[in-house]
Amino acid sequence: MYRAYTKLDNLRPIMTDANEFVVERIKKLNSLMERGINPYPYSYENITHTSYIVNNFENISEDMEFTVAGRVMLLRRMGKATFLNLRDQQGNIQVYISKSIVGEDTYEMVKLMDSGDIIGVQGAVFKTQTGEITIKARSLLMLSKSIRPLPEKYHGIQDMDLRQRHRSLDMIMNEDVKERFIKRSKAMAAIREFMSSKEFVEMETPILDTKYGGGEAKPFVTKVNALDSEVFMNVSPELYLKRLMVGGIERVYTMGRSFRNEGIDRTHYPEFTLFECYMAYADYNDMMVLMENLYEFVFNKINGSTVINYDGREIDFKAPWKRQRMCDLVKDETKLNVEFMSAQDIKADVLSSALLSDEIKDGFDIENATKGDLILALFDKFCAEKLIEPTFVIDFPIESSPLCKVHRSNPELIERFEPYANGVELGNAYSELNDALRQRVLLHEQASKLRAGLETASPMDEEFAVAIDTGMPPAGGLGIGIDRMIMFLTNSYSIRDVIAFPLVKR
């Protein structure tokens, strides 16, 4: 069945980038089959990871045999003997293959092997004169014949677009990339371990819905044909988690994909992993403690330390983190005491200062901005990027969210915080609003903004409002961007580096 494709012209209809190297490998594939060797067997049993052999070599006797399986990364043929480097998920080991040991038939198969092939090896373990731990093969099995050469070892795949488009090859040639995604998986397991220890219940919330809410964002729109209905992909699980809390689950969280049809940059991506939790009878102070302890637990669990070197800086995520009021930060950087100024006074000072107006005027309507809009704009331009050590920025302007309680000591503020590190926002949290009538007013205001053309505003969610009418306990809520956490955990510069298969423009 393979012979018809050994000529380049015959291959091109099904493999447009086939070249002479691919043709040569398919010829070897044919040769294996002609010898009665199945190049794609169903299974391979009793495998030991290479890391176990390497780490326990001193306790391994000469008569002990092991079975390993993995990808051939390097081949060195020397007549009647061959050395190869075998890589599995946990490490690498050298394999020594002698024609006199494996026999002529098996050694003929070895001649048809290439780097990139996946093989199984059984044999005893020894150390070479150069001190390299090696398996002396007694038997070999071809497990998957590779028909496409690996990228050249030293140059690999340099183009970032190609690395993301062909992530499998990127992981093969760059072990740190594979380890990054393994760390990501372990970090998510650690988050679940921590939340379970705090008696939180993990729940799933819808990805598709006839409405959206819980975050100011432009949604993705699609259609459910069976219902002949337009639906939206979730921008946040917030409203459903609160409904679960109304239903009696006092500590609830979810961790899954959310979708926002907005820009892409170093820290933003349309499809991202969002962690959100809600704790009854708590406020935003409790959520600060929960978040800093969660970060500390995950970093210690995965990296063995809360200290990282990131972007040329040493950053320590050990709890407790700094707490700084947004208005105080703005005052420190701009000399404007915005907390006790009117919107008009702030505008007058901003517009009278060439520096301030130039910094915030790009795409920002100063004339029609509210006081809260101005405070947020000044913070974003002058303060955020200077927050290097983990810091909770607390007490936001009241205009910044319709889902948060008014600050207990200043009615112009809300009890909200955003944590920052190295100038990057890590999450968002509130003392959650549970005043049913005020919640309805604010939701209707959001719906009015949507009808007026603000794409990031949310429609009225009557089911959520009815749930809050029924009574939601006082609660603290917290959202964390998992991808950004993983960026710091793995010393990755871009959010696309910690997403295994980001979108690549076709």
C-alpha positions as CSV (number, residue, x, y, z in Angstrom):
1,M,0.0,0.0,0.0
2,Y,3.0,2.3,0.5
3,R,4.9,1.6,-2.7
4,A,2.7,3.7,-4.9
5,Y,3.9,6.8,-3.1
6,T,7.7,6.3,-3.2
7,K,8.0,8.6,-6.2
8,L,8.0,12.3,-5.5
9,D,5.3,13.0,-8.2
10,N,3.0,10.4,-6.7
11,L,3.4,11.9,-3.2
12,R,2.7,15.5,-4.0
13,P,-1.2,15.1,-4.2
14,I,-1.3,14.0,-0.6
15,M,1.8,15.7,0.8
16,T,2.5,19.0,-0.9
17,D,5.8,19.6,0.8
18,A,7.2,16.1,0.1
19,N,10.9,16.1,-0.9
20,E,13.6,13.6,-1.6
21,F,14.2,13.1,2.1
22,V,10.6,12.0,2.7
23,V,10.8,9.7,-0.4
24,E,14.0,8.1,1.0
25,R,12.3,7.4,4.4
26,I,9.2,5.9,2.7
27,K,11.5,3.6,0.8
28,K,12.9,2.5,4.1
29,L,9.4,2.0,5.3
30,N,8.7,-0.3,2.3
31,S,11.8,-2.2,3.0
32,L,10.7,-2.9,6.6
33,M,7.4,-4.2,5.4
34,E,9.1,-6.4,2.8
35,R,11.1,-7.9,5.7
36,G,7.8,-8.8,7.5
37,I,8.3,-6.0,10.1
38,N,5.2,-4.1,11.1
39,P,6.5,-0.5,11.4
40,Y,3.4,0.5,13.5
41,P,2.6,-2.2,16.0
42,Y,-0.3,-1.9,18.4
43,S,1.4,-1.7,21.8
44,Y,4.7,-2.2,23.8
45,E,4.7,-3.4,27.4
46,N,6.6,-3.2,30.6
47,I,8.3,0.1,29.9
48,T,10.6,1.8,32.4
49,H,11.3,5.6,32.0
50,T,14.8,6.5,31.3
51,S,15.0,8.8,34.3
52,Y,14.5,5.9,36.7
53,I,17.5,4.0,35.1
54,V,19.7,7.1,35.2
55,N,18.7,8.1,38.7
56,N,19.1,4.6,40.2
57,F,22.1,3.4,38.2
58,E,24.2,2.8,41.3
59,N,21.7,0.3,42.5
60,I,21.3,-1.6,39.2
61,S,23.1,-4.9,38.8
62,E,24.6,-6.1,35.6
63,D,22.1,-8.9,35.2
64,M,19.1,-6.6,35.4
65,E,17.3,-5.9,32.1
66,F,15.0,-2.9,31.3
67,T,12.6,-2.1,28.6
68,V,12.5,1.5,27.3
69,A,10.7,3.2,24.5
70,G,11.1,6.6,23.0
71,R,12.2,8.7,20.0
72,V,15.6,8.3,18.3
73,M,17.3,11.7,18.5
74,L,20.8,10.9,17.3
75,L,22.3,8.0,15.4
76,R,26.0,7.1,15.2
77,R,26.7,4.1,12.9
78,M,30.1,2.4,13.2
79,G,30.0,-0.7,11.0
80,K,28.8,-3.6,13.1
81,A,27.8,-1.3,16.0
82,T,25.5,1.6,16.4
83,F,25.0,4.2,19.2
84,L,21.8,6.2,19.5
85,N,20.3,8.6,21.8
86,L,16.8,7.7,22.9
87,R,14.4,10.3,24.5
88,D,11.2,9.6,26.4
89,Q,9.0,12.0,28.3
90,Q,11.3,12.0,31.4
91,G,14.8,12.1,29.9
92,N,17.4,10.6,27.6
93,I,19.6,7.5,27.6
94,Q,22.2,6.1,25.2
95,V,21.6,2.8,23.5
96,Y,24.4,0.5,22.2
97,I,23.4,-1.9,19.5
98,S,25.9,-4.6,18.4
99,K,25.2,-6.8,15.4
100,S,26.8,-9.7,17.3
101,I,24.2,-9.4,20.1
102,V,21.0,-8.5,18.3
103,G,21.7,-10.7,15.3
104,E,21.9,-10.0,11.6
105,D,18.1,-9.7,10.9
106,T,17.6,-7.1,13.7
107,Y,20.7,-5.2,12.7
108,E,19.3,-4.9,9.1
109,M,16.3,-3.2,10.7
110,V,18.7,-0.9,12.5
111,K,20.2,0.1,9.1
112,L,16.7,1.3,8.1
113,M,16.2,3.4,11.2
114,D,16.4,7.2,11.2
115,S,16.4,10.0,13.8
116,G,12.8,10.7,14.6
117,D,11.8,7.0,14.7
118,I,10.1,5.7,17.8
119,I,11.6,2.4,19.0
120,G,11.5,0.0,21.9
121,V,14.7,-1.5,23.4
122,Q,15.3,-4.2,25.9
123,G,18.7,-4.8,27.5
124,A,21.0,-4.6,30.4
125,V,22.6,-1.3,31.6
126,F,26.3,-0.4,31.8
127,K,28.5,2.7,31.9
128,T,30.8,3.4,29.0
129,Q,34.5,4.4,29.4
130,T,33.4,8.0,29.0
131,G,31.0,7.6,31.9
132,E,27.8,7.6,30.0
133,I,24.9,5.4,31.3
134,T,24.0,3.1,28.4
135,I,21.6,0.3,27.6
136,K,23.2,-2.7,25.8
137,A,20.4,-3.7,23.5
138,R,19.4,-7.4,23.4
139,S,16.3,-6.8,21.3
140,L,14.7,-3.9,19.4
141,L,11.3,-3.2,18.0
142,M,10.2,-0.5,15.5
143,L,7.2,1.3,17.1
144,S,6.6,4.1,14.6
145,K,8.6,4.8,11.5
146,S,9.0,8.6,10.9
147,I,8.6,9.6,7.3
148,R,9.5,13.3,7.9
149,P,13.0,14.3,9.0
150,L,13.3,16.3,12.3
151,P,14.5,19.9,12.0
152,E,18.3,20.3,12.0
153,K,19.5,20.0,15.6
154,Y,21.4,23.2,16.2
155,H,19.1,25.6,14.4
156,G,15.8,23.9,15.0
157,I,12.7,26.0,14.2
158,Q,13.7,29.7,14.6
159,D,10.5,31.3,13.3
160,M,8.1,31.8,16.1
161,D,5.1,31.5,13.8
162,L,6.3,28.1,12.6
163,R,7.1,27.0,16.2
164,Q,3.5,27.6,17.2
165,R,2.1,26.2,14.0
166,H,4.1,23.0,14.4
167,R,4.2,22.8,18.2
168,S,4.9,19.0,18.2
169,L,8.2,19.6,16.4
170,D,9.0,22.6,18.6
171,M,8.5,20.3,21.7
172,I,10.7,17.5,20.2
173,M,13.6,19.9,19.4
174,N,13.3,22.1,22.5
175,E,12.8,20.1,25.6
176,D,12.2,23.3,27.6
177,V,9.0,23.8,25.6
178,K,7.7,20.3,26.5
179,E,8.7,20.9,30.2
180,R,6.8,24.2,30.1
181,F,3.5,22.5,29.2
182,I,4.1,19.7,31.8
183,K,4.6,22.4,34.4
184,R,1.4,24.0,33.3
185,S,-0.5,20.8,33.8
186,K,1.1,20.3,37.3
187,A,0.3,23.9,38.2
188,M,-3.4,23.4,37.4
189,A,-3.4,20.2,39.5
190,A,-1.7,22.1,42.3
191,I,-4.4,24.8,42.1
192,R,-7.1,22.1,42.5
193,E,-5.2,20.6,45.4
194,F,-5.0,23.9,47.2
195,M,-8.7,24.8,46.6
196,S,-9.8,21.3,47.8
197,S,-7.8,21.9,51.0
198,K,-9.9,25.1,51.5
199,E,-13.1,23.1,51.0
200,F,-14.0,24.7,47.6
201,V,-16.2,22.7,45.2
202,E,-15.2,22.7,41.5
203,M,-18.1,23.1,39.1
204,E,-18.4,23.5,35.4
205,T,-20.2,26.4,33.8
206,P,-21.6,26.8,30.2
207,I,-19.3,27.8,27.3
208,L,-22.3,28.5,25.0
209,D,-25.2,30.7,26.2
210,T,-27.9,32.9,24.7
211,K,-26.5,35.8,26.7
212,Y,-23.1,36.8,28.2
213,G,-21.9,38.7,31.2
214,G,-19.4,38.9,34.1
215,G,-16.9,40.9,32.2
216,E,-16.6,43.9,30.0
217,A,-15.7,42.2,26.7
218,K,-16.8,41.7,23.1
219,P,-18.1,38.1,22.8
220,F,-17.7,35.6,20.1
221,V,-21.0,34.8,18.4
222,T,-22.1,31.5,16.9
223,K,-25.3,29.5,16.2
224,V,-26.9,26.3,17.6
225,N,-28.6,24.9,14.5
226,A,-30.8,22.5,16.6
227,L,-32.3,25.5,18.4
228,D,-32.1,27.9,15.4
229,S,-30.6,30.3,18.0
230,E,-27.7,32.7,18.1
231,V,-25.4,32.0,21.1
232,F,-22.4,33.5,22.6
233,M,-19.2,31.9,23.9
234,N,-18.7,32.8,27.6
235,V,-16.6,35.8,28.5
236,S,-16.6,34.9,32.2
237,P,-18.2,32.2,34.4
238,E,-19.1,34.7,37.1
239,L,-22.8,34.9,36.9
240,Y,-23.2,31.1,36.9
241,L,-20.9,30.6,39.8
242,K,-22.9,33.2,41.8
243,R,-26.1,31.3,40.9
244,L,-24.5,28.1,42.3
245,M,-23.7,30.0,45.5
246,V,-27.3,31.1,45.7
247,G,-28.2,27.5,45.4
248,G,-26.2,26.7,48.5
249,I,-22.6,25.9,47.4
250,E,-20.8,28.3,49.7
251,R,-17.3,27.8,48.3
252,V,-17.3,27.3,44.6
253,Y,-14.8,27.6,41.7
254,T,-14.2,26.7,38.1
255,M,-11.1,26.6,35.9
256,G,-11.7,26.6,32.2
257,R,-11.6,28.4,28.9
258,S,-13.1,31.8,28.4
259,F,-13.4,33.8,25.1
260,R,-13.1,37.5,24.4
261,N,-13.1,38.7,20.8
262,E,-10.6,41.4,21.3
263,G,-6.9,42.1,20.6
264,I,-3.8,39.9,20.9
265,D,-0.6,41.1,22.5
266,R,2.0,39.8,25.0
267,T,-0.5,39.3,27.8
268,H,-3.9,39.1,26.0
269,Y,-5.3,36.3,23.8
270,P,-8.9,35.7,22.6
271,E,-9.1,32.2,24.2
272,F,-7.6,31.9,27.7
273,T,-7.8,29.8,30.9
274,L,-9.7,31.6,33.6
275,F,-9.9,30.6,37.3
276,E,-12.8,32.1,39.2
277,C,-13.9,31.3,42.8
278,Y,-16.5,32.7,45.2
279,M,-16.5,32.4,49.0
280,A,-19.6,33.0,51.0
281,Y,-19.4,35.2,54.1
282,A,-16.1,36.7,52.9
283,D,-14.9,40.0,51.4
284,Y,-12.1,41.3,49.2
285,N,-9.7,41.2,52.1
286,D,-10.2,37.5,52.4
287,M,-9.7,37.1,48.7
288,M,-6.3,38.8,48.9
289,V,-5.2,36.3,51.5
290,L,-6.6,33.4,49.4
291,M,-4.8,34.6,46.2
292,E,-1.4,35.3,47.7
293,N,-1.5,31.9,49.5
294,L,-2.6,30.1,46.3
295,Y,0.3,31.7,44.3
296,E,2.8,30.8,47.1
297,F,1.5,27.2,47.2
298,V,1.7,26.7,43.5
299,F,5.2,28.2,43.0
300,N,6.6,26.2,45.9
301,K,4.9,23.0,44.7
302,I,6.1,23.4,41.1
303,N,9.4,25.3,41.3
304,G,10.4,24.6,44.9
305,S,10.6,28.4,45.6
306,T,8.5,31.5,45.4
307,V,11.4,33.5,43.9
308,I,11.8,33.7,40.2
309,N,14.0,35.6,37.7
310,Y,11.8,37.2,35.1
311,D,12.5,39.7,32.5
312,G,15.8,40.5,34.1
313,R,14.3,41.0,37.6
314,E,14.1,38.9,40.7
315,I,10.5,38.7,41.9
316,D,9.3,36.9,45.1
317,F,5.7,35.7,45.2
318,K,5.8,34.8,48.9
319,A,2.9,35.9,50.9
320,P,2.0,38.5,52.1
321,W,2.0,40.9,49.1
322,K,1.9,44.6,49.2
323,R,-1.5,46.4,49.3
324,Q,-1.7,49.9,47.7
325,R,-4.8,52.0,47.0
326,M,-5.2,53.1,43.4
327,C,-5.8,56.7,44.2
328,D,-2.6,56.8,46.3
329,L,-0.6,55.3,43.5
330,V,-2.0,57.9,41.0
331,K,-1.2,60.7,43.5
332,D,2.4,59.4,43.9
333,E,3.0,59.4,40.2
334,T,1.0,62.5,39.0
335,K,0.8,64.6,42.1
336,L,-3.0,64.8,41.6
337,N,-5.0,64.0,44.7
338,V,-7.7,62.4,42.5
339,E,-9.7,60.8,45.3
340,F,-10.8,64.2,46.6
341,M,-11.1,66.0,43.2
342,S,-14.1,66.4,41.0
343,A,-14.1,65.0,37.4
344,Q,-13.9,68.6,36.1
345,D,-10.9,69.5,38.3
346,I,-9.1,66.3,37.2
347,K,-9.8,67.2,33.5
348,A,-8.6,70.7,34.0
349,D,-5.4,69.6,35.5
350,V,-4.9,66.8,32.9
351,L,-5.6,69.2,30.0
352,S,-3.4,71.9,31.4
353,S,-0.4,69.6,31.6
354,A,1.1,68.7,28.2
355,L,2.7,65.6,29.8
356,L,-0.5,64.2,31.3
357,S,-2.7,65.0,28.3
358,D,-0.2,63.6,25.8
359,E,0.0,60.4,27.9
360,I,-3.7,59.6,28.1
361,K,-5.2,61.3,25.1
362,D,-4.5,58.5,22.6
363,G,-7.9,56.9,21.9
364,F,-9.3,58.4,25.2
365,D,-12.2,60.9,25.3
366,I,-11.1,63.1,28.1
367,E,-13.9,65.6,27.7
368,N,-16.7,63.0,28.2
369,A,-14.8,60.9,30.7
370,T,-16.2,60.3,34.2
371,K,-14.1,60.7,37.3
372,G,-13.6,57.0,37.5
373,D,-12.6,56.8,33.8
374,L,-9.9,59.4,34.4
375,I,-8.5,57.7,37.5
376,L,-8.3,54.4,35.7
377,A,-6.6,56.0,32.7
378,L,-4.1,57.8,34.9
379,F,-3.3,54.6,36.7
380,D,-2.9,52.6,33.5
381,K,-0.5,55.2,32.0
382,F,1.6,56.1,35.0
383,C,1.4,53.4,37.6
384,A,0.7,49.9,36.4
385,E,4.1,49.1,34.7
386,K,6.0,50.3,37.8
387,L,4.4,47.6,40.0
388,I,7.2,45.0,39.9
389,E,6.9,43.1,43.2
390,P,3.5,41.4,43.6
391,T,1.0,44.1,44.7
392,F,-2.7,44.3,45.3
393,V,-4.0,47.5,43.8
394,I,-7.2,48.1,45.9
395,D,-10.2,50.4,46.1
396,F,-11.2,51.2,42.5
397,P,-13.6,54.0,41.2
398,I,-17.2,53.1,41.5
399,E,-17.7,53.3,37.7
400,S,-15.3,50.4,37.1
401,S,-17.7,47.5,37.8
402,P,-21.5,46.9,38.2
403,L,-20.9,43.7,40.2
404,C,-19.0,45.0,43.3
405,K,-20.0,46.4,46.6
406,V,-19.6,50.1,47.4
407,H,-16.5,50.8,49.6
408,R,-17.6,50.8,53.2
409,S,-15.7,54.1,53.9
410,N,-16.0,56.0,50.6
411,P,-19.1,55.8,48.4
412,E,-17.1,56.9,45.3
413,L,-15.1,53.7,45.4
414,I,-15.8,50.0,45.3
415,E,-14.1,47.2,47.2
416,R,-12.2,45.8,44.3
417,F,-8.6,44.8,43.7
418,E,-6.3,43.8,40.9
419,P,-3.0,42.1,41.6
420,Y,0.0,43.1,39.6
421,A,3.6,41.8,39.2
422,N,6.2,43.1,36.8
423,G,3.6,45.5,35.4
424,V,1.2,42.7,34.5
425,E,-2.3,42.4,35.9
426,L,-2.8,38.9,37.4
427,G,-6.5,38.9,38.2
428,N,-9.5,40.7,39.5
429,A,-11.6,40.5,42.7
430,Y,-14.5,42.1,44.6
431,S,-16.5,42.2,47.7
432,E,-19.4,40.9,45.7
433,L,-22.6,42.9,45.3
434,N,-25.6,41.1,46.7
435,D,-28.1,44.0,47.0
436,A,-30.7,42.6,44.6
437,L,-32.3,46.0,43.7
438,R,-29.0,47.8,43.2
439,Q,-27.8,44.8,41.1
440,R,-30.9,45.1,38.8
441,V,-30.3,48.9,38.3
442,L,-26.6,48.3,37.4
443,L,-27.4,45.4,35.1
444,H,-30.1,47.5,33.3
445,E,-27.5,50.3,32.9
446,Q,-25.1,47.9,31.3
447,A,-27.9,46.7,28.9
448,S,-28.6,50.3,28.0
449,K,-24.9,50.9,27.1
450,L,-25.1,47.8,24.9
451,R,-28.2,49.1,23.1
452,A,-26.4,52.4,22.7
453,G,-23.6,50.7,20.8
454,L,-21.0,49.8,23.5
455,E,-19.9,46.3,22.3
456,T,-18.2,45.4,25.6
457,A,-21.3,46.0,27.7
458,S,-23.5,43.0,28.7
459,P,-27.1,42.3,28.0
460,M,-29.6,42.0,30.9
461,D,-29.5,38.5,32.4
462,E,-32.9,38.0,34.0
463,E,-32.2,34.5,35.3
464,F,-29.2,35.8,37.2
465,A,-31.2,38.7,38.5
466,V,-33.9,36.4,39.7
467,A,-31.3,34.3,41.5
468,I,-29.9,37.4,43.3
469,D,-33.5,38.4,44.2
470,T,-33.8,35.1,46.0
471,G,-30.8,36.0,48.2
472,M,-27.1,35.6,47.8
473,P,-24.9,35.6,50.9
474,P,-22.2,38.2,51.4
475,A,-19.2,36.9,49.5
476,G,-15.8,37.6,48.1
477,G,-15.0,36.7,44.5
478,L,-11.7,36.2,42.7
479,G,-10.6,35.7,39.1
480,I,-7.1,34.7,38.1
481,G,-5.6,34.5,34.6
482,I,-4.0,31.1,34.6
483,D,-2.0,31.8,31.4
484,R,-0.3,34.8,33.1
485,M,0.5,32.8,36.2
486,I,2.2,30.2,33.9
487,M,4.1,32.9,32.2
488,F,5.8,33.8,35.5
489,L,6.1,30.2,36.6
490,T,7.9,29.1,33.4
491,N,9.8,32.4,32.7
492,S,7.9,32.8,29.4
493,Y,7.7,36.2,27.8
494,S,4.4,35.9,25.9
495,I,1.0,34.4,26.6
496,R,1.3,32.5,23.3
497,D,4.4,30.7,24.7
498,V,2.3,29.0,27.4
499,I,-0.7,28.1,25.1
500,A,0.1,24.8,23.5
501,F,-1.7,25.5,20.2
502,P,-2.3,29.2,19.8
503,L,-4.1,30.4,16.7
504,V,-1.8,31.0,13.7
505,K,-3.0,33.1,10.8
506,R,-3.5,31.0,7.7
